[in-house]
Amino acid sequence: MDTNLSTADKIKQHLQQSVEQATVKNRFAPWRRDCPIFTNLDFLYSGMARTINCVESGRDFLQFSDEVLKKNIAHSTYFDALHSHTRLQLVKD
């Protein structure tokens, strides 16, 4: 990592590297099952967005995602993904 970067840029760079690594692992994972509506990459990004933004709950995050991020995620799709063993494995990897 570049030491001349701001803290925000360092965090962004770290997150991008982590997602890139996860994407490569996901591409070749034997358990890979990707949903075209809410991809594994969307799932990872939404998880990061939820943790770094000030939201009260999952429902609050979905409203935030729709209004601010312009990413409309269906309630059932999001919460089903949170309980998915496949998505859990993705995050663990």
Secondary structure, DSSP 8 states (H G I E B T S, - for coil): --TTS-HHHHHHHHHHHHHHHHHHHHHT-TT----SSS-HHHHHHHHHHHHHS--SSHHHHHHHHHHTS-----HHHHHHHHT-HHHHHHHH-
